[in-house]
Amino acid sequence: MPIARPSSPSATRYSPTPECPRISSSASHFLIRLRILHPALAILAAAYFAFAAISVLRSQPRPVAARLATAAMTLALAQLAAGAINMALLAPIAMQLVYLLLADLVWITFVLLNVEAAPRQA
């Protein structure tokens, strides 16, 4: 008996199997169910990062802090775009690596921004 093949490789990429149940299933792991919330949480986090960077820019920061705030906003928006592309392309490994690199750069930039924007102690 021949095995039927799907019309495209992506057709079975996220189909449920005994090893990977549906997201809505109560038997699925909580991290699998969390995939529904990830895009919403990412948008909220990017909005928070943009708000924090804008508030630093409005406070007349030193030039280094201003550049870091601009870079932080740019990286947060780039990561949102990379996440959308990642979902649209069904998460190829190369795109996942770009997405994770941007995540690291966002956090490094925000740590540096917090250090630069903090008041100096004498």
N, C-alpha and C positions, 0 to 999 in steps of 0.2 A: 504494500500500500504506500503510495508516494506521499511525502510530507508536503503540505501546501506551504508555499513561501509567501510572505507579505509582499505587497506591491512596492514598498519602500522600506529601507532599513529602519527609518525613524518610526514606522508604524508600530513596532513592537518595543520600542525603546523604553517607554514608560507604561507599558501594559502590565496589569497585575499578574503576578505569578505566586505560587505558594511561598516563595522566599521573600517576595516584595508585594504585600497586599495593597489594596486601594488605600488612598489617603483617608477617605471617610470611614474606613473600617475601624471598628473598636479594637480589632486585633492588631492594628498597625502600631508601630513604635511611636512614641510621642515626638521624636525628631522628624519622622516622616509626616506626621500631621502638622508639624510646625512649618512645613513648606508652604502652606496656605498663607501664613502670616508674614513670611519673610519679605515679600515685596512691600507690604504696607509698613512694616517696621523700618525697612530701608528708606522709604520716602520720608517717614517721620524723623529718622536720624539725620538724613541729609538736610531737612528743613531746620533742625536744631543746629547743625554745624554751620549752615549758612547764617542763621540768626546770630550765633556766637561770633562768627567772623565779621559780620556787619557791625555788631556792637563794638568790637575791637577797633574797626576802621573809624567809627564815629567818635571814638575817644581820643583822637589825635595821637596815634601811637608813634613810636619810633619807626624809622624807615624799615628796619628788619621785620618788625612785627606787622607792618602794613603789607610787606611782600608775602609774609607767611599767611596772613589772613586771606589775601587774594589767591594764593596757591591752594589754601584749604578749600575755599569755595569752588575753585576750578576742579580740583581733584574729586570733591564730593559729587559734583555734577557729572564728571567723567565716569565715576563709578556707577551712578544711576544709569547712565547711557550704556555702559558695559553690561550691567545686569539685564537691561532690556534686550540687548543684542544676544546675550547669553541664553535668555529664555526663548527668543525667536529662533535661534539656531539649534535649539535642543541641547545646549550645553556641551559643545565640543571641548576637548581637553585643552587645546591651545587658548580658547576664549576663557575657560575657567582659570587658567594661570594668569592671564591678563587681569581678570576680575580680582583675583586674590592679591596680585601685585598692587593694584590700585587701592585695595583695602588696607594693605600695609602702609602705603604712602600716605593715605588719609590719616591714619592714626599717628604716624611719625610726625606729620605736619602739625596736627593738633597738639601733640605733646610739646613740640618746639614752640608753637604759638602760645601755649599756656605759660611756658617758661619766659618767653620774651615779653608777654603782655602783663605779667605779674608785676606788682609794684616792687621797686628795688628797696632793699633794706640797707641802711647805712652801717 
